[in-house]
Amino acid sequence: MDTLKKIFPFSFKEKPDVKALVINIVMYVVAAAIIGVLLAILGKLPLVGLITYVTGTVVELYVTAGIVLTVLNYCGVLK
């Protein structure tokens, strides 16, 4: 669990109410959107396309896992 807390620090922040949960989820979505736009711009370069594809996939997995961990932490499933 300590490793997850180091990899996903925003997911394990204290969330006293639903407003904090929604803000945390929106932060993940906005970060993914910004990185997605940057990767789309860089993906137009000929040799960088594969690297941006792999990076985009990793970012999407990180954001999805972060959101799931955020909700699970808020619901009290994770300790």
VENBEL-V700925 format. One record per residue. N is the residue number from 0. PHI is phi in radians with two decimals (none if undefined). Layout:
n->{N:N}
phi->{PHI:PHI}
This chain:
n->{0:1:2:3:4:5:6:7:8:9:10:11:12:13:14:15:16:17:18:19:20:21:22:23:24:25:26:27:28:29:30:31:32:33:34:35:36:37:38:39:40:41:42:43:44:45:46:47:48:49:50:51:52:53:54:55:56:57:58:59:60:61:62:63:64:65:66:67:68:69:70:71:72:73:74:75:76:77:78}
phi->{none:-1.11:-1.14:-1.10:-1.16:-1.37:-1.35:-2.10:-1.16:-1.26:-1.23:-1.83:-1.19:-1.15:-2.15:-1.30:-2.56:-1.16:-1.04:-1.14:-1.11:-1.13:-1.08:-1.11:-1.16:-1.11:-1.07:-1.10:-1.15:-1.14:-1.07:-1.13:-1.16:-1.11:-1.14:-1.09:-1.15:-1.09:-1.20:-1.15:-1.17:-1.24:-1.18:-1.37:-1.28:-1.03:-1.58:-1.61:-1.01:-1.16:-1.12:-1.20:-1.12:-1.14:-1.10:-1.09:-1.13:-1.12:-1.12:-1.10:-1.13:-1.11:-1.15:-1.09:-1.12:-1.10:-1.17:-1.09:-1.14:-1.08:-1.17:-1.11:-1.17:-1.13:-1.31:1.52:-1.27:-1.62:-2.04}
